[in-house]
Amino acid sequence: MRDDDLKLDNCIKCSDCNAVCPVSKVYPDYAGPKALGPDMERFRREGIASDTRWVEYCLGCHRCDVACPHGVNVSELIAKGKAQHVKGGRTVLRDHWLARPSTLGKLCSKIAPVANTVLNLKANRMLMSSLGGITAERRFPAYHSTPIRPRLSNHGSMAALFFPGCYIRYNNPRLGQIVVDLLRTNGFSVKVASDICCGMPAIANGDTAQLNACVQGNVSEMVEAVDRGALIVTACTSCGYALKGDYAHLLGDHPTLSYAAQKVSAATYDLGELLADVQQAGKLNTDFTGKPQRLAYHAPCHMKSQGIGRPWLQLLRAVPGIEIEEIKADCCGMAGTYGFKKEKYKISMDIGRDLFRGVLAYKPDLAVTECGSCQMQIEHGTHVPTLHPAEILYEAYQTSRGATGRSAS
C-alpha cells in the first residue's frame, strides 16, 4: 500500500481538522478540510464528480495536518482537488499570474518605479477588481530593482545557500541583504540561489505544471550545493515549509529527484532555526547592543507546521532592551495570494481579526513575524509597522558596531 493510501485510510472522521480550520471558524458555509480532503478524495479516485468551488477557499495553512492525530495529509489531499478543479471566467487568468510571482517579479522589478505607481493607482485597482477579481482594498507591495548581493561570499567556515523566495527577492531585497550579512556575521559563507519560485503559490492556485517546474528546478540546483556540504537557508516560512516538507513527495514518480529532494529537505533551515542552533552551541556572535523596544510577535502557520518552536523569541530576548511577546492568535488570514482575491478578502480579514485585536491591545512599538504576507496583513489590519525579526537582530549588531566604530562588513 502506498504511503498516501495508508494516510487516507487513517482518517477516522474525528473532525479535529475542522476544529482548527481558520476558514471554518469564520465562514459557516465552508465544507471544511475533512470533507474537502479525505472524504472527497475517495470520490475523486473513483472518477466521481464531487469537487465544488469550496476547494478554492482552502488557505493552505496546514493547520489541519498538524492537528490530525493519525498523520493524514489533509491539506495535500485538498490541494489535489484544487489542481483538478475546473475554473472559469476571470479567475483563470488571475490565478495563472498569481501562481507565478517570480515571473511577475522579474517583469515589475525591471520597471519598478512605473510598476509601483501603476499597480497602486486607485483607478487601476478598481479596474483590476472589476475585471480581474483582485480586491481593490489592498495595495500591492513595492517592487525593487536592486538585487541581493552576497558580499565576500567566500567568507566563513560554513557554507550556506540562501533561498530568498520571491517576496524577499523582488519586494524586500533589503531584508535579503540583511540575511546574508547575519549569516556572514555568524561564520557562514553565503551564496544566493537562482530566482526560481518555491512553488507554494502554484499549489495555492492549483497550477500543477508551474509547481512541477519550480520543484524540479530548485531540487536540481540545491542538491549540488548540499552535496558540496552547504546548508540551505530560508527567511520565508512558506519557502522553508515547501523545501522541507513538500518536494520529496511531489517527486514520487522521479526516484532520483525524490532522493535528491530528501537530501535538500534534511539540509534546509529557517534562518531563526539555524541561528538558534548556533546560539545553543555557544557560537552565536553576541556583539550587539539593543535599544528599548516593545515588540508583538506573530508565529506564521507555515513556521508552526515545521515544528521548530519559536526560535526568534529566543534570539531576540537575548538582545538588551527588547521586550517581545507572542500574540496568542491563530492564522493571520492572508495566506499569500489568498488575501488579494476579491471573493476572499472579507474571509481573510475576518480570520485575522483576533490577531489584529491582540496586536493593538499589546500596544507595541513594532510587530514582527517571519512571513512576508503576514507582515502585509498585520500592517493592513492594524497600521502597526511590521518587520521580519531578522531586521531587529541586524539593527542590534549595527548599533554595536556604530558605538565601537567598527565596519558593518
Buried (B, 14 or more C-beta within 10 A) or exposed (E): EEEBEEBBEBBEEBBBBBBBBBBBBBBEEBBBBBBBBBBBBBEBEEEEEBBBEBBBBBBBBBBBBBBBEEEBBBBBBBBBBBBEBEBEEBBEEBBBBBBBBBBBBBEBBEEBEEBBEEBBEEEBBEEBBEEBBBBBBBBBBBBBEEBBEBEEBEBBEBBBBBBBBBBBBBBBBBBBBBBBBBBBBBBBBBBBBEBBBBBBBBBBBBBBEBBBBBBBBBBBBBBEBBEEEBBBBBBBBBBBBBBBBBBBBBBEEBEEBBEBBBBBBEBBBBBBBBBBBBBEEEEBBEEBBBEEBBBBBBBBBBBBBBEBBBBBBBBBEBBEEBEBBBBEBBBBBBBBBBBBBBEBBBBBBBBBEBBBBBBBEBEBBBBBBBBBBBBBBBBBBBEBEBBBBBBBBBBBBBBBBEEEEEEEE
